[in-house]
């Protein structure tokens, strides 16, 4: 914390507050849809997919907008928007007017604000932390994310059992107020890219992020890999909720416990990631972890009712999340290292928009597939397709990994190019 500075500490605190709130409310929308609104498997998948897709489309013009504005006010504003949207759910529930349509609207608003916040915070992080500090910063974000994943769902499941599903959404809303407060405490300078000339094409500005990614071979392969892996994994999330909560009648607290325990692997992976990179090199560790995270999900094909079925889910999710905990900080750092400051907001927005649109499309497709063949068969199909995704990872001919050729002490003294690191 001291080496990265107090301003990073406040940025980290903002991230921690909102992340813990989000994971405390993990599964709240699907749970409300299933238990309160009696929605079908397709409706639950559509809830997730529509929120992602519409939010992604609305976020497209926000990338250039964020790039040309100070980032801290944007982060505060998006936190306040998410607070207002989420707070409307418990209010409507208390009045007896909560509907599926309102859940859709809230999902869209929070999704759009989340993409905008990510673009702004990633660009600000790049200007705040430079060189070797980026991997350490991303490692802390990753560890915080998985720690929140471990603690939030079990506690959220217990709160849902005692007080109902909307209480965790209330907590999530409050977490964004705390995040906004932490961002306001940052005292360092802000950053904004220079504006495009008046004669420049706004449409061209909108596509700048995608064009930049396409012309960097390493970023392009990371982009394709992350979008497809994220889409295929997320396509099964609502189906797993329907399978466990619906068909297998797993209690809400047990459902939260499954993912809470599994998330401890992410904390372990995030802590191991920098050490593995120092010993084996960035490219090698990213490649191995990338392969493993695409093989492990096939184990969900063996999920079945009862205690052994829950243990199977825990084992598979723990292994998957450990691999993700190792992979994600390296991948996020590589992305920031390779992106100039002026393009960071556009690249992150393009990345988020494409990822969410892909997730939305695959969630919808897998919702239809689950209706035809059942949730477990659809989850298995996703695991089979994931086996091909590591072929998109950057190889030695796309980028060289210089770390193993130098002693660890030399690496720590070498300044890396001022590049990419974004979340």
C-alpha distance (Angstrom), angle and dihedral (degrees) to the residues before:
residue distance angle dihedral
X1 . . .
X2 3.81 . .
X3 3.77 93.8 .
X4 3.80 92.7 51.2
X5 3.80 93.7 45.3
X6 3.79 138.1 -121.1
X7 3.80 93.9 -80.6
X8 3.79 89.2 59.3
X9 3.80 86.9 48.6
X10 3.81 90.9 58.7
X11 3.81 91.7 44.8
X12 3.78 89.0 50.4
X13 3.82 90.3 47.8
X14 3.81 90.7 52.5
X15 3.78 90.3 50.6
X16 3.81 91.7 47.1
X17 3.81 93.8 50.1
X18 3.80 95.5 51.0
X19 3.82 93.2 39.6
X20 3.80 93.7 52.2
X21 3.79 89.2 47.8
X22 3.78 92.0 49.9
X23 3.78 93.8 50.1
X24 3.78 92.3 44.3
X25 3.81 84.9 60.9
X26 3.82 92.6 43.3
X27 3.79 110.0 147.8
X28 3.81 92.5 3.8
X29 3.80 95.3 125.7
X30 3.84 94.8 47.5
X31 3.81 89.4 43.7
X32 3.82 92.2 51.9
X33 3.79 89.9 45.3
X34 3.82 92.5 50.9
X35 3.80 102.2 35.7
X36 3.84 103.8 28.0
X37 3.82 103.9 28.3
X38 3.84 96.6 28.3
X39 3.81 93.0 -132.0
X40 3.81 124.3 178.0
X41 3.81 126.6 -117.4
X42 3.81 89.8 -100.0
X43 3.83 91.7 49.9
X44 3.81 91.1 51.1
X45 3.81 90.9 50.3
X46 3.81 90.1 46.0
X47 3.81 90.5 51.8
X48 3.78 90.5 56.8
X49 3.81 94.6 39.2
X50 3.80 98.3 46.3
X51 3.78 92.3 49.0
X52 3.80 90.9 51.5
X53 3.80 96.0 44.1
X54 3.81 99.7 46.0
X55 3.80 91.9 41.9
X56 3.81 90.2 51.3
X57 3.81 92.5 51.3
X58 3.80 92.5 47.6
X59 3.81 90.3 48.6
X60 3.83 95.0 56.6
X61 3.84 96.4 86.7
X62 3.80 90.7 40.8
X63 3.83 93.5 70.8
X64 3.82 95.5 71.2
X65 3.80 89.4 37.2
X66 3.80 91.4 56.1
X67 3.82 92.4 43.8
X68 3.81 92.6 60.5
X69 3.80 97.2 45.3
X70 3.81 135.9 69.6
X71 3.78 107.2 -88.3
X72 3.80 102.7 -141.7
X73 3.85 96.8 64.2
X74 3.81 89.4 47.0
X75 3.80 90.6 53.6
X76 3.80 92.6 49.2
X77 3.81 92.6 47.5
X78 3.81 93.9 50.2
X79 3.80 90.8 49.1
X80 3.81 90.6 53.5
X81 3.81 91.5 47.8
X82 3.79 91.0 53.0
X83 3.79 90.7 48.3
X84 3.80 92.2 53.8
X85 3.82 93.8 46.2
X86 3.79 95.4 48.1
X87 3.80 93.6 43.5
X88 3.81 89.0 59.0
X89 3.83 91.0 67.0
X90 3.82 99.2 63.9
X91 3.81 88.9 39.9
X92 3.81 91.8 55.0
X93 3.81 91.6 43.3
X94 3.81 91.0 53.1
X95 3.81 89.8 51.5
X96 3.80 92.2 47.3
X97 3.81 94.5 -119.2
X98 3.80 101.6 105.2
X99 3.81 111.1 135.2
X100 3.79 140.9 179.0
X101 3.82 88.4 -111.1
X102 3.80 91.9 58.0
X103 3.80 90.9 51.2
X104 3.80 88.0 53.7
X105 3.82 92.4 50.9
X106 3.80 92.6 47.7
X107 3.81 90.8 48.5
X108 3.82 90.5 52.3
X109 3.81 94.7 47.0
X110 3.81 93.9 46.4
X111 3.80 91.7 44.4
X112 3.80 93.1 52.1
X113 3.79 92.5 46.0
X114 3.81 90.2 46.9
X115 3.81 93.4 54.3
X116 3.80 90.4 48.1
X117 3.81 92.4 48.3
X118 3.81 91.1 49.2
X119 3.80 92.4 51.9
X120 3.80 92.6 47.9
X121 3.81 95.8 44.2
X122 3.81 92.9 45.6
X123 3.78 92.1 51.9
X124 3.79 90.7 46.6
X125 3.81 92.2 48.3
X126 3.81 90.2 53.9
X127 3.80 90.9 55.5
X128 3.81 93.0 41.9
X129 3.82 100.4 48.1
X130 3.78 121.9 35.4
X131 3.78 140.1 -177.2
X132 3.79 118.3 -5.7
X133 3.80 91.1 -3.1
X134 3.81 90.6 75.5
X135 3.80 94.5 72.5
X136 3.82 90.5 47.2
X137 3.81 90.8 48.9
X138 3.80 93.2 48.1
X139 3.79 89.8 46.3
X140 3.81 89.7 56.4
X141 3.77 92.0 48.5
X142 3.79 90.6 48.9
X143 3.82 93.6 48.2
X144 3.81 90.2 48.1
X145 3.78 90.9 50.2
X146 3.79 93.6 53.1
X147 3.81 93.3 41.4
X148 3.80 87.5 55.2
X149 3.79 89.2 47.1
X150 3.80 89.6 52.9
X151 3.80 96.6 47.5
X152 3.80 102.3 31.5
X153 3.83 105.9 59.8
X154 3.84 96.8 47.7
X155 3.80 91.7 47.4
X156 3.79 90.7 41.9
X157 3.80 90.9 49.8
X158 3.81 90.4 51.5
X159 3.82 91.3 49.1
X160 3.80 90.9 48.5
X161 3.81 89.9 52.0
X162 3.81 91.7 50.6
X163 3.80 103.9 34.7
X164 3.81 108.0 13.3
X165 3.82 133.8 -99.3
X166 3.82 99.0 -72.0
X167 3.82 94.0 64.6
X168 3.80 91.6 74.1
X169 3.80 91.0 50.3
X170 3.81 87.6 54.3
X171 3.79 89.4 53.1
X172 3.80 90.2 49.0
X173 3.81 90.1 53.0
X174 3.81 91.7 51.8
X175 3.82 90.7 48.7
X176 3.81 89.9 63.8
X177 3.80 90.3 54.2
X178 3.81 88.3 54.3
X179 3.79 90.0 48.0
X180 3.81 91.4 52.5
X181 3.81 89.8 50.6
X182 3.81 91.6 51.9
X183 3.81 92.4 49.4
X184 3.80 89.4 51.2
X185 3.81 88.5 57.4
X186 3.82 92.5 62.4
X187 3.79 108.0 108.9
X188 3.81 101.7 -178.6
X189 3.78 126.2 104.3
X190 3.78 120.4 -76.1
X191 3.78 128.2 -129.9
X192 3.80 134.7 -135.4
X193 3.80 130.3 166.9
X194 3.78 118.5 -121.2
X195 3.79 113.9 -94.8
X196 3.77 120.7 -103.2
X197 3.80 115.0 -108.2
X198 3.79 116.6 -89.4
X199 3.81 89.2 -111.4
X200 3.80 91.7 55.8
X201 3.77 119.8 109.0
X202 3.78 114.2 -107.7
X203 3.80 89.2 -155.1
X204 3.79 89.3 55.7
X205 3.80 89.5 50.1
X206 3.81 89.8 53.6
X207 3.82 90.6 55.8
X208 3.81 96.2 44.0
X209 3.81 94.0 99.2
X210 3.79 94.7 52.5
X211 3.82 92.8 44.8
X212 3.78 92.2 51.3
X213 3.81 92.1 50.2
X214 3.81 92.2 46.5
X215 3.81 93.2 54.8
X216 3.82 95.2 50.7
X217 3.84 107.7 74.5
X218 3.81 94.4 -156.6
X219 3.80 94.3 47.4
X220 3.80 90.9 44.4
X221 3.81 93.8 55.2
X222 3.80 92.2 43.0
X223 3.79 88.2 49.0
X224 3.82 94.0 52.4
X225 3.79 92.7 43.5
X226 3.80 96.2 47.8
X227 3.81 93.9 44.5
X228 3.81 94.0 50.7
X229 3.80 96.2 41.0
X230 3.80 92.1 46.8
X231 3.79 91.5 46.3
X232 3.80 95.4 49.6
X233 3.80 93.3 45.7
X234 3.80 94.4 45.9
X235 3.81 91.6 46.1
X236 3.79 87.9 68.8
X237 3.83 97.2 45.7
X238 3.84 97.4 86.0
X239 3.81 90.2 39.5
X240 3.79 91.3 54.1
X241 3.81 88.1 50.5
X242 3.81 90.7 51.7
X243 3.82 91.4 45.1
X244 3.80 95.7 49.7
X245 3.81 101.6 32.2
X246 3.79 96.2 35.2
X247 3.82 114.8 27.7
X248 3.81 97.6 25.0
X249 3.85 94.9 35.9
X250 3.79 94.0 -136.6
X251 3.82 112.7 178.1
X252 3.81 117.3 -110.5
X253 3.81 92.2 -115.0
X254 3.81 91.1 51.2
X255 3.80 90.6 49.2
X256 3.81 90.1 52.3
X257 3.80 91.6 45.2
X258 3.81 92.0 54.8
X259 3.79 92.4 60.4
X260 3.79 95.2 34.1
X261 3.80 92.4 58.6
X262 3.79 92.0 41.8
X263 3.79 91.9 53.3
X264 3.80 91.4 64.2
X265 3.79 84.7 77.2
X266 3.78 88.7 63.2
X267 3.79 91.5 55.4
X268 3.79 89.4 50.8
X269 3.80 92.3 46.8
X270 3.80 93.6 49.2
X271 3.79 91.3 50.9
X272 3.79 92.0 48.2
X273 3.81 95.4 45.8
X274 3.86 99.6 81.1
X275 3.80 91.6 43.0
X276 3.77 92.6 50.6
X277 3.80 90.7 48.1
X278 3.81 91.6 52.3
X279 3.79 91.1 50.6
X280 3.80 104.4 37.1
X281 3.81 105.9 17.5
X282 3.77 133.3 -103.5
X283 3.80 99.0 -91.6
X284 3.81 96.3 47.6
X285 3.82 94.7 48.2
X286 3.80 92.6 45.9
X287 3.81 91.5 49.6
X288 3.81 95.8 48.8
X289 3.80 93.6 44.5
X290 3.80 89.9 45.7
X291 3.79 91.9 54.3
X292 3.79 93.9 46.4
X293 3.83 94.7 49.5
X294 3.81 88.5 55.7
X295 3.81 95.8 49.4
X296 3.80 101.4 44.5
X297 3.87 99.6 63.8
X298 3.80 91.1 68.1
X299 3.80 85.9 75.4
X300 3.82 89.2 75.3
X301 3.81 86.8 75.2
X302 3.82 86.2 79.5
X303 3.82 94.8 58.2
X304 3.83 113.9 128.4
X305 3.82 138.4 160.2
X306 3.78 121.3 -72.6
X307 3.78 137.2 35.6
X308 3.80 96.2 -49.9
X309 3.80 89.1 53.1
X310 3.80 91.0 54.3
X311 3.80 90.0 47.6
X312 3.80 89.2 52.1
X313 3.80 91.0 53.8
X314 3.80 91.0 47.2
X315 3.82 92.4 50.4
X316 3.79 94.5 47.3
X317 3.81 94.8 43.7
X318 3.83 91.7 45.8
X319 3.81 92.1 53.7
X320 3.80 92.1 44.4
X321 3.79 94.4 48.6
X322 3.81 92.7 46.5
X323 3.81 89.1 56.4
X324 3.80 90.2 47.0
X325 3.81 90.4 49.5
X326 3.81 89.0 57.2
X327 3.81 96.1 40.9
X328 3.80 103.0 42.8
X329 3.85 101.5 62.4
X330 3.82 90.6 48.9
X331 3.78 92.8 46.9
X332 3.83 93.0 45.6
X333 3.80 91.4 48.6
X334 3.80 93.0 47.7
X335 3.79 89.7 51.0
X336 3.80 92.6 53.4
X337 3.81 94.1 41.4
X338 3.78 91.3 57.1
X339 3.83 97.1 45.2
X340 3.82 122.3 79.9
X341 3.80 116.1 -128.5
X342 3.81 92.7 -111.4
X343 3.82 91.6 57.8
X344 3.80 99.7 39.5
X345 3.81 98.5 97.1
X346 3.82 92.5 46.1
X347 3.81 93.4 47.4
X348 3.80 93.2 47.7
X349 3.79 91.6 46.9
X350 3.81 92.0 48.5
X351 3.79 89.7 48.2
X352 3.81 93.7 49.2
X353 3.80 94.2 43.4
X354 3.80 93.7 50.5
X355 3.78 92.2 43.8
X356 3.78 93.5 50.8
X357 3.79 94.6 44.3
X358 3.79 89.1 51.0
X359 3.78 91.2 48.2
X360 3.80 90.4 48.9
X361 3.81 92.7 50.2
X362 3.79 93.2 46.7
X363 3.81 93.2 44.6
X364 3.79 89.6 53.5
X365 3.81 92.3 46.2
X366 3.79 92.4 47.1
X367 3.80 90.5 47.2
X368 3.79 88.6 57.4
X369 3.80 91.2 43.5
X370 3.82 91.1 50.9
X371 3.79 89.8 51.7
X372 3.80 89.3 56.3
X373 3.81 103.8 37.2
X374 3.80 103.3 15.3
X375 3.86 132.3 -101.3
X376 3.82 96.8 -82.3
X377 3.81 94.5 51.8
X378 3.81 90.4 47.9
X379 3.81 90.8 50.4
X380 3.81 89.4 50.7
X381 3.81 91.4 51.4
X382 3.80 89.8 55.1
X383 3.81 90.3 52.0
X384 3.80 91.3 52.8
X385 3.82 93.2 50.8
X386 3.81 91.7 47.9
X387 3.81 89.1 64.5
X388 3.83 90.3 74.9
X389 3.82 98.0 49.2
X390 3.85 98.3 83.6
X391 3.82 87.9 68.6
X392 3.82 86.3 75.3
X393 3.81 94.8 58.4
X394 3.84 116.5 110.6
X395 3.79 112.5 -93.0
X396 3.79 132.3 -155.9
X397 3.80 91.7 -87.9
X398 3.82 90.3 56.6
X399 3.79 95.7 49.9
X400 3.75 137.9 -2.3
X401 3.77 123.2 -130.9
X402 3.81 108.9 -143.3
X403 3.81 100.0 -179.9
X404 3.83 100.4 88.9
X405 3.81 90.9 55.8
X406 3.81 91.4 61.0
X407 3.79 130.8 60.0
X408 3.80 115.1 -106.5
X409 3.80 91.3 -111.5
X410 3.78 90.9 55.5
X411 3.78 91.2 49.5
X412 3.78 91.9 55.0
X413 3.81 90.4 53.3
X414 3.79 95.3 47.5
X415 3.78 116.4 93.0
X416 3.80 112.9 -137.6
X417 3.78 121.1 -140.5
X418 3.76 112.3 -84.5
X419 3.77 97.1 -99.1
X420 3.75 147.2 130.4
X421 3.69 137.1 -23.5
X422 3.75 120.4 145.4
X423 3.70 141.9 155.0
